[in-house]
Amino acid sequence: MTERIVLAYSGGLDTSVAIGWIAEATGAEVIAVAVDVGQGGESLEEIRQRALDCGAVEAYVADARDEFATEYCMPALKANALYMDAYPLVSAVSRPVIVKHLVAAAREFGATTVAHGCTGKGNDQVRFEVGIQTLGPDLHCIAPVRDLALTRDKAITFAEEHNLPIQTTKKNPFSIDQNVWGRAVETGFLEDIWNGPTKDVYEYTDSPEFSPAADEVTITFREGIPVAIDGVAVTPLQAIEQLNRRAGAQGVGRIDIVEDRLVGIKSREIYEAPGAMALIAAHRELENVTVEREQARFKKTVGQRWTELVYDGQWFSPLKRSLDTFIDDTQKYVSGDIRMDLHGGRATVTGRRSETALYDFNLATYDTGDTFDQSMARGFIEIFGLSSKVASGRDERAGQ
C-alpha cells in the first residue's frame, strides 16, 4: 500500500504547492486537511476542491468554529491569557484544535506522517509537532518549507509549471495568520522595528483615531464564560464574533510588540484581537469583584504559567491539565454583568454587578451605615508590622 501523508492545508500558495512537492519528494499520497477556526475568506468546499485539483487524493474539511471558541478560546479567557502581558495567544490556541483534526484524519485515512507548512524559525512548528507527538505518538512529522526546501520562489515556479489553480502573482509583504480569536501579522517592512505599522496592516480593526460615538455594551458571564450580550443569549463563538465587530469598529485590540519566541529569537508582531481583548478586560474586572484576594493573587501566577505553556505548544501536557483544574475552580463564582464603553481604542469598564460578589457596600462605604469596625485597625497594624519592627531593631543593634 502506498504511504499516505496528511497535510495541514490552508488553501494558499505554499500548502497548495506542498501537495505536489511532497508527492514528488516522497512518493506518498497526500491527504489535505482544512480546519475552519473562523479565519474567514473562502468556504471550506472551495478549499476542499482546490486541494483535490492540486493533487490531493483526499480532502478532509472540518468546521471547528464552535469547538475552537468553546474548548480553546474560553479556557484562555478564564486564564486571562496574555503572553508578555499583551498577546492573547491568537495563533497558539488554534494549533491544538488543528492538531486534533490532523491526527483524526491520519487515523481515518491510514496515514503514517503529518505535514505542516511552518518554517524552522517559528513557534508553530513546535506547537504542531509536540501536539502530534502527544496525540499520535506513532506518527511522523515533516515540514516541506523546513525539511524539503520549499521556498516561496520555488513554490511560485512549481505552481506555474504545473498550472495549479492558485494565484501566484499577488505580492503580499506580510505573513498573516487569523482566526475568530484574532489576527497575527509579521514580516515585510515590519521586521525593521523602527517602522510603524501602516493602514494596510489592519483588517479586524478600524483606526481608533476616528472612532464613532462610544458603544456601550453589557456582557453577562456565568462561571467565567460569556453567556449574553446586552441581555441577549449568545454562544462563546457568537460572543467573540459580536465583540470583534463592535470593539473592532472602535479600534480596540491593536497590539504591537517585540515578542520572545520559543526558539530563542525576538520577533516583531502585530496583532488585532478586538473581541478577545474586550472579553479579557471584562472578565478580569468581574474576577476583581468575585474572587477572594489570596486566590486571585495566586491565580495570576497560575494564569501566567498556563499562558507560557500554551504559547510553548504544551496544550496537551499534564501540567497544563492540572492548571486547568485550578483555574476552573476559581471560576465557580465569576458570574454577573460587566458594562463597558468601547471607544477610541479602549474597552473601559463602567459598571459591575453580581449576586456572587465579595464587594459589600456596607463594609466599603464611608457614610452612615458603615459596618466596618475601625477600632480593630490599630491592633491589626501593630501585629502586621511587628516582624518588620523587630527586624529594624536588630539592624540598629548590629550597626552599633
Phi, psi and omega in degrees: 000136180294138178297146179239141179235129175270130181244127172292114192244128180259339185098354180275184184302305189299312183284334175293316177293325183301331179303305180288325181298314179295316181300316180291323184283331187242342185078007183270159170276144184248129173253120181273135180237115178249131182237122180273111176246027178087027181282348179076191179085224186289158177285159178298326180293320176297318180293319179300314182294321179297320179301317179294320180293335179271001173113003177292140178279336176215155175224117182255121180238144183222128171273098185253021186297311179293319178300315181297313182296317186281314189265349184235313179288322182294318173301323177295321177296314181298330178275356188050047192287110176225104179291133185054034178060019186219319192262119185276034171059039184309305181281321187299321182283342180278335185296318181299321180289325176294317178302316180304317181284329175298314181293320177299319179292321178300319178294316184295321186256006176070034179277152179252348186222147175241134180243147177223165187263018185282156174273178178271007183252347190259180179279330190294329177302322179290315182299316179294310190285324175295318178296317179295317178301325183284314183276333180224074186301338181274352184274147175262159179234139171225155177230108184305320180295319183275317190260336185242018173057039178271094177271168183294320180293324176293324180296316180297314179299315180299316181296319180290318181294329183259007179052046180287144182281066182215140180288124183244350187265341181295128182256105176252120184286349187254154167259123188234136172228130182216154175203187185292336181280342178162188186222135182242134182228133178209179178071190184065213183292347178292342180292340169274108190287357173276338181286131174279153177293143177263172185302325185287354177289329191261144178221324181278343186231144170271161181297128178291346182293330183237050184292147169289182179304152182305142181250112179271128182227142175245122182251125179260129179247148169229116182051046174086358183247133176291127182239349178204149173233123184052039175082359180256126184299141179221155168276166175306318179299315180296322179298314180295314182298316181296318181284333171302316181290309187287314178288325178297323179296340180258006179075018179283141170095020174273130185227132180227106184222156166262116195252143176277107179283156179299326184283001172102001178252160173263141185223137177277128183228140171248130178234149169233122180213067185297313180294315181299314184290324176294317180295319180295319178299317179293316182296317179299319181291322177294326174297322178302329182277330194243344184259132181300147191306306184292324176296319180295318180297316181289327180298327177300319178294315179297316180298321178294318179294320176303314181298316180296319179298314182292319176302321183276009175083022184254036182303321186266014185281155177301319181296318179298321177297320179294319178294325175305318181298315178296312183299316179300322179295325180290343185271001185307321183249011181276072182228142180147195184242140172237126175260133182228150166257124175259116184192138172057037178084004182237147171246102189251123178287130179240350180198149179219144171206141182200137176284348179249022182292149171264354176287124180244113183303318184292331174281327186276332188292150173258001182266183177304137183104358178300123181258003179279124181277097184293343180291341179286342189295320184301311180294322178299315182296320179300314181289318182298323182266004187297316183295321177293323179296316179295318179295322178297319177298318177301317180298320180294316180296319180294325180292326179285000000 
